[in-house]
Structures are given as structure tokens and as C-alpha cells.
Amino acid sequence: MTNSCTCRNVPGALTQIDVGIGQVFGVNRGNNIYTRYGQSWVQLPGLLKHVTVGPAGVWGVNNDNRIFKLVAGDWVVVPGLLKQIDAGGDQFVAGANHDNAPFCLTKAHTTAYGREGNAAGWTHIPGLLKYYTCGPDSCWGVNHDDQIFIRKGVGPNTCAAGNWQHIPGGLSMIEVGNDGSVYGVNSLGNIYRRDGISKDQPEGNNWTHIELYSGQVKHVSYDLGHLWIILKNDLIYDCIV
């Protein structure tokens, strides 16, 4: 797998990154927010510990677990509290709170939300997850014990649909791409990709170890053939896979 990938170091340092719909966003140890424009990083105003970009727009959460949406260049406060958030669903948003409870926000709420003071309408999903991420046909999560779960049958207006299905394996974080592809990192700092994913079989059939920077990785995100990798020392790599 290493020989089939071309990776380049991207100047800068980030603790978390998220890519989707052709855009790249990330945050550093100072909670500063950056987006990729051409070959440069552009800093956005504000402070976030986790940022996400996808069909639902650009969202983030800060150190107080407060939720924000980027609207017309400004961060607007969204009612609710989450420690991690993902905008990769079909115009719906999902995430987990400080108690590891997963939530989602349907398309009707994400697209209409435009100013502070609006109602949000978060839907609580049964279960406990520390990381929750969605794509066009399914949502994936990992719990405190690094167990992996998928929720199928989700959609723009049914983000809480379906039931949990346990997937063999162990990951500390996981990300679903806009095309339904799934990548994750385990507790040892190794990258894995879920193979065999299709619209009819969003759970796929097996995990493949991606032998890139083994033992050094803490975060990954995939979009349009590019796997973005954040190492434990905050170095950034863009790999064509």
C-alpha cells in the first residue's frame, strides 16, 4: 500500500483536520482555525478544538463544548453542547457530547440555521460513543473501548434512523468521507481503511492496514482521493491514495 501512495508534507502543524466537498479545515494546539487556500493556510477568526466541513457546511466546537456554524464568514452560536462534531452527512450534522452521547441535526435544521438565537432541534441517539461521523448512507462511531459501530438507513431527514451494528476491529477515531469511504486510526497510531463499501453494503467487509507513518498517526480525513494525515507531533501530510 505504501508504494501506491504519494505523500507530501504540508507546512504547518495541526491537532485535528477535516476535509470534505473539496475543502480543508483544521485546528492547532492553540485552538486557532485554518482553511487551505491554494498552497497556503488562511487563519479564520475564533477559537475551536474541533472543526468539520461537509455538505451541511462548516461547523465546530470550542473548549467549552459550545457549537458554532460558519455563516457568511462569521461563527454563529448553535444551541447545544458537543465535544466532537461532523458535517459529512447528506446536509445533516452529527456528533458526541461530553457524556459520550451521540446526537444529530436534520437537514431542515442545518440549512435553516443562520443566526444566533434560532432553535436547533438536536435528536438524541441511544448509545454511547466518543466519536461519531456520517456519510451519505451511514454513520460510524467508536466508543470508549474503541469498539466500532455503524448505523445504516440514515438520511437528511432521518439522521437517527436505523439500529447499531457492531463491526469487528478497534479504532480510537474514525471518519466517513463524502463518498461513503471509511478511514480510521487505532490506539497504536496505525491507519485502517474499510473495504467493500457500497450503497447496498455500507458496512463493507474487511479492514486494510494502510502502511503510512505506522505508529505515528492520531487523525485522518479523506476527500476526493486525498487522505490527510495528522501525526502525533502535529505534522501534516497529504497522501494521494
C-alpha positions in Angstrom: 0.0 0.0 0.0 2.9 2.4 0.7 4.2 2.1 -2.8 0.9 3.0 -4.3 0.6 6.3 -2.3 2.2 9.6 -2.9 2.6 11.7 0.2 3.8 15.2 0.7 4.5 17.1 3.9 2.3 20.2 4.1 3.9 23.1 6.1 2.2 23.8 9.4 1.1 22.0 12.5 -2.4 20.8 13.4 -4.0 18.7 16.0 -7.2 17.9 14.0 -8.2 18.1 10.4 -11.4 17.6 8.4 -11.8 17.6 4.6 -14.9 17.4 2.5 -16.6 18.8 -0.6 -13.1 19.9 -1.8 -12.3 21.9 1.2 -9.7 21.5 4.0 -10.1 22.8 7.6 -8.1 22.2 10.7 -7.2 23.5 14.2 -3.9 23.7 16.0 -2.8 23.3 19.7 -3.8 26.9 20.3 -7.3 26.2 19.0 -6.6 28.5 16.1 -8.7 27.7 13.0 -7.3 27.3 9.5 -8.5 26.6 6.0 -6.5 25.6 3.0 -6.5 28.1 0.1 -4.2 27.2 -2.8 -0.9 26.3 -1.3 -1.3 28.3 1.9 -3.2 28.2 5.2 -5.5 31.0 5.9 -6.4 31.7 9.5 -10.1 32.2 10.4 -11.3 34.3 13.4 -12.2 32.5 16.5 -11.0 29.5 18.6 -12.2 25.9 18.2 -10.9 22.5 19.4 -12.7 20.6 16.6 -13.8 21.7 13.1 -15.7 20.0 10.3 -16.7 20.7 6.7 -19.2 18.9 4.5 -22.5 19.1 2.7 -24.0 20.7 5.9 -21.5 23.5 5.8 -18.7 24.3 8.3 -19.2 23.7 11.9 -17.1 23.5 15.1 -16.9 23.2 18.8 -14.8 25.0 21.3 -13.1 24.1 24.6 -16.4 24.7 26.4 -18.2 22.3 24.1 -20.2 25.1 22.6 -21.3 24.6 19.0 -20.7 27.0 16.1 -21.7 27.2 12.4 -19.9 29.4 9.9 -22.5 31.7 8.4 -21.4 34.5 5.9 -17.9 34.5 7.3 -18.9 34.7 11.0 -19.2 32.0 13.6 -22.8 31.8 14.9 -23.6 30.1 18.2 -25.8 27.0 17.9 -27.7 25.8 21.0 -26.4 22.6 22.5 -23.1 21.1 23.7 -20.8 18.7 21.8 -17.2 17.8 22.2 -16.9 16.4 18.6 -18.9 17.2 15.5 -19.1 16.0 11.9 -20.8 17.7 8.9 -20.2 14.9 6.4 -23.8 13.6 6.2 -26.3 14.5 3.5 -26.8 18.0 4.8 -27.2 16.7 8.4 -24.8 17.1 11.3 -23.8 14.5 13.9 -21.5 14.4 17.0 -20.9 13.3 20.5 -21.2 15.2 23.8 -19.0 15.2 26.9 -21.0 12.2 28.3 -20.3 10.3 25.0 -24.0 10.6 24.0 -24.4 10.8 20.2 -26.7 13.4 18.6 -27.7 14.5 15.1 -29.4 17.5 13.5 -31.5 17.0 10.4 -31.2 18.9 7.1 -34.2 21.0 7.9 -32.4 22.4 10.9 -28.8 22.7 9.5 -29.8 24.5 6.3 -32.2 26.9 8.1 -29.9 27.8 10.9 -28.5 31.2 10.2 -28.5 33.4 13.3 -27.8 33.2 17.0 -31.0 32.5 19.0 -32.6 30.1 16.5 -33.8 26.8 17.8 -31.5 23.9 16.9 -33.6 20.7 17.4 -30.9 18.1 18.2 -32.0 14.5 18.2 -30.5 12.2 20.9 -29.5 8.8 19.6 -29.4 5.9 22.0 -25.9 4.5 22.8 -22.5 5.8 23.9 -19.8 7.0 21.5 -16.8 9.2 21.9 -16.5 9.9 18.2 -19.4 9.9 15.7 -19.2 10.6 11.9 -21.5 10.3 9.0 -21.5 9.9 5.2 -24.3 9.8 2.6 -25.7 6.4 3.6 -24.4 5.6 7.0 -22.9 6.9 10.3 -20.0 5.3 12.1 -18.8 5.7 15.6 -16.3 4.4 18.2 -16.9 4.1 21.9 -14.7 4.4 25.0 -13.4 0.9 24.5 -12.5 1.6 20.8 -15.3 -0.7 19.6 -16.7 0.2 16.2 -20.4 0.6 15.2 -22.3 1.6 12.1 -25.9 3.0 11.8 -27.4 2.4 8.4 -30.5 3.9 6.8 -29.7 7.5 7.8 -30.7 10.4 5.6 -31.2 14.1 5.5 -34.5 13.9 7.4 -33.9 10.6 9.2 -30.5 11.2 10.8 -31.4 9.0 13.8 -32.9 6.1 11.8 -31.6 2.5 11.9 -30.0 0.4 14.5 -26.5 -0.1 15.7 -24.4 -2.9 14.1 -21.2 -3.9 15.7 -18.2 -4.0 13.3 -15.2 -6.2 14.3 -12.0 -4.3 15.0 -10.8 -1.5 17.2 -10.3 2.2 16.4 -9.8 5.3 18.5 -11.1 7.7 15.8 -13.0 7.2 12.6 -14.0 9.4 9.6 -16.5 8.8 6.8 -15.8 10.6 3.5 -18.5 12.3 1.4 -18.4 9.3 -0.9 -19.0 6.8 1.9 -15.4 5.7 2.3 -14.3 5.0 5.9 -10.8 5.5 7.4 -9.7 5.3 11.0 -6.8 5.3 13.4 -6.3 2.8 16.2 -4.7 3.3 19.6 -1.3 2.3 18.3 -1.3 5.1 15.7 -2.0 3.0 12.7 -4.4 3.8 9.8 -7.1 1.4 8.5 -9.5 1.6 5.6 -12.8 -0.2 5.4 -13.0 -2.1 2.1 -16.0 -3.4 0.2 -18.3 -0.4 0.9 -21.2 0.2 -1.5 -24.6 1.8 -1.3 -26.1 -1.7 -0.8 -23.4 -2.7 1.7 -22.3 0.5 3.5 -20.7 -1.6 6.3 -18.2 -3.1 3.9 -16.5 -6.4 4.6 -12.9 -6.0 6.0 -10.2 -3.6 7.2 -7.0 -3.0 5.4 -4.0 -1.6 7.2 -2.6 1.5 5.4 1.1 1.3 5.9 1.8 5.0 6.1 3.6 6.5 9.2 2.7 3.5 11.2 2.6 4.1 15.0 2.8 7.9 14.4 -0.8 8.9 13.4 -3.5 10.4 15.5 -6.0 11.8 13.0 -7.1 11.2 9.4 -9.7 12.6 7.0 -10.4 11.6 3.3 -11.9 13.5 0.3 -11.5 13.3 -3.5 -8.7 10.8 -3.5 -6.6 12.6 -0.8 -6.0 11.2 2.6 -4.9 13.9 5.0 -2.9 12.6 8.0 -2.0 14.3 11.2 0.9 12.8 13.2 1.2 12.7 16.9 3.8 15.5 16.6 1.2 17.6 14.7 2.9 17.3 11.3 0.6 17.3 8.3 0.7 15.0 5.3 -1.4 15.0 2.2 -1.4 11.5 0.5 -2.9 10.6 -2.8 -4.4 7.1 -2.4 
